[in-house]
């Protein structure tokens, strides 16, 4: 297990992964080593582990994530010269059914963004969190680590640190700008971070997720809403309004265009529904 901890440090300090992602890697690797019970780790043990997961009725998506965690770990071990034979190269991820990311329609989005009580500091903060997630499309880790010094108020843009310690600018709109200025007019308690809690330190990712999810529930929205839902909503609405795929991918901080292409399926499905609803020959009689 000593190499697992070194791997987790590598993910945090060299790759710049979020605490949430590192926790997922940690859980997956610890589960594997608990299963192995100090047996020799080889390809047969990994296959035995995968059979165990299938027998326990884990979903293909969960198993795929665990396989990916193992692949990343053994690739790290190979790169460090700790192992010579990376047998994980011979293990395939299970096939996944394509699932479209959930997003909010315009009506539910407005209900959510207008829900927090803006007459007190923390209600105004929560309103800004929701508006900033939708307005800029940032990841929750990027939002949690936003600092005041990285905000360009003139051009309404923010320098954020994304996956792999890659910097990029994200932009926010006039409604977000108005909320931001009102929020900063209140006592910010000397914190360098944009979003702070009652303990006068920065809000962490878990606290932000809770704010988003609870706000959606109280606003009467029927789907499970997370910060990533607002990121999906940002991308979907941008494409629906005519933005090109490459620009949206750059704004989201995607390394590959294929990652962004999932949102074209959402837009295409919307067009299909419009066609089925509107074309006289599309209906069964």
Residue pairs with C-beta under 8 A, 6 or more apart in sequence:
1 30
1 33
3 77
3 82
4 26
4 29
4 30
4 33
4 73
7 25
7 29
7 73
7 76
7 77
8 22
8 25
8 26
10 76
11 17
11 21
11 22
11 25
12 19
12 22
15 163
15 164
15 165
16 161
16 163
16 164
16 165
17 25
17 163
18 139
18 140
18 141
18 205
19 141
19 204
19 205
20 140
20 141
20 205
20 206
21 141
24 65
24 69
25 69
25 72
25 73
28 65
28 66
28 69
28 70
29 69
29 70
29 73
31 66
32 49
32 66
32 70
35 49
35 52
36 45
36 49
39 45
42 87
43 87
43 90
43 91
46 70
46 87
46 88
46 91
47 91
50 63
50 67
50 91
53 62
53 63
53 66
54 63
58 66
60 94
60 95
60 96
60 97
61 96
63 93
63 94
64 93
64 94
64 96
67 91
67 92
67 93
67 94
68 93
70 88
70 91
71 88
71 89
71 91
74 83
74 86
74 87
74 88
75 86
75 88
77 83
77 86
78 84
78 86
98 265
100 262
100 265
100 266
100 269
101 228
101 229
101 232
101 262
101 263
101 266
102 223
102 224
102 229
102 232
103 229
103 232
103 233
103 235
103 236
103 237
103 266
104 112
104 221
104 223
104 225
104 229
104 230
104 233
106 237
108 221
108 223
109 134
109 233
111 219
111 220
111 221
112 130
112 215
112 216
112 219
112 221
112 225
113 127
113 130
113 131
113 134
115 127
115 130
115 215
115 218
115 219
116 123
116 124
116 126
116 127
116 130
116 215
117 123
118 124
118 127
118 179
118 182
121 183
121 186
121 187
122 198
124 179
124 182
124 183
124 186
125 183
125 195
125 196
126 211
126 215
127 179
128 176
128 179
128 180
128 183
128 195
129 143
129 195
129 203
129 208
129 211
129 212
130 212
130 215
130 230
131 172
131 175
131 176
131 179
132 138
132 143
132 172
132 176
132 180
133 140
133 143
133 212
133 227
133 230
133 231
133 234
134 230
134 233
134 234
135 171
135 172
135 173
135 175
135 176
135 234
136 158
136 170
136 171
136 172
136 176
136 234
137 170
137 230
137 231
137 234
137 235
137 238
137 251
137 252
138 146
138 158
138 160
138 170
138 231
139 162
139 163
139 227
139 228
139 231
139 253
140 205
140 208
140 209
140 226
140 227
140 228
141 205
142 160
142 161
142 162
142 170
143 195
143 208
143 227
144 193
144 195
144 202
144 203
144 204
144 205
144 208
145 160
145 161
145 193
145 202
146 158
146 160
146 193
146 194
146 195
147 192
147 193
147 194
148 184
148 188
148 192
148 193
148 194
149 192
150 158
150 159
150 160
151 157
151 158
151 180
151 194
152 158
152 159
153 177
155 171
156 171
156 172
156 173
156 174
156 176
156 177
157 169
157 170
157 171
157 172
158 169
158 170
158 171
158 172
159 167
159 168
159 169
160 167
160 168
160 169
160 170
160 253
161 167
162 168
162 253
163 253
163 255
164 255
166 253
168 250
168 251
168 253
170 251
171 251
172 180
188 196
189 196
189 200
191 200
191 201
191 202
193 201
193 202
193 203
195 202
195 203
195 208
196 202
196 203
197 203
197 207
203 211
208 227
209 226
209 227
212 225
212 226
212 227
212 229
212 230
213 224
213 225
213 226
215 225
216 223
216 224
216 225
223 229
231 252
232 263
234 252
235 248
235 252
235 260
235 263
236 263
236 266
236 267
238 248
238 251
239 245
239 248
239 263
239 264
239 266
239 267
240 267
240 270
245 257
245 260
245 261
245 263
245 264
246 257
246 260
248 260
248 263
249 256
249 257
249 259
249 260
252 260
254 260
275 282
276 282
276 283
